Amino acid sequence: MNRTLGLSLFFGLLVGGIVTTHALTTDRLPDGLTCQSDRLAAYGWTDKRQSMAELAAIRAWQKEAAERDPEAGHWHLARKRSMSCRAFENSAHFQCVVSAKPCKMTGG
């Protein structure tokens, strides 16, 4: 009896831990927001200011996302966003690449 109770408790905690971990790591979408399954990446032009290179990459991403789906070209709605910038040694310019899943509002 004591062993059965111990095993039941162990497996209950194991399953509970798995369910909790899944709930905490799953990207929950607000009501009415749907996202594409594929990520989209885009490079921006180079600039001496990193902030301008970042904006250029986001703008390029928005343009490509809107070409796929005009309602999904909004960076602020995108999920799993990432940005990486690098400096070119010879020119002191920056270039950035952004990546995200395009999302759109689907009503109500």
Secondary structure, 3 states (H helix, E strand, C coil): CHHHHHHHHHHHHHHHHHHHHHHHHCCCCCCCEEECCCCEEEECCCECCHHHHHHHHHHHHHHHHHHHCHHHCCHHHCEEEEEEEEEECCCCEEEEEEEEECEEECCC
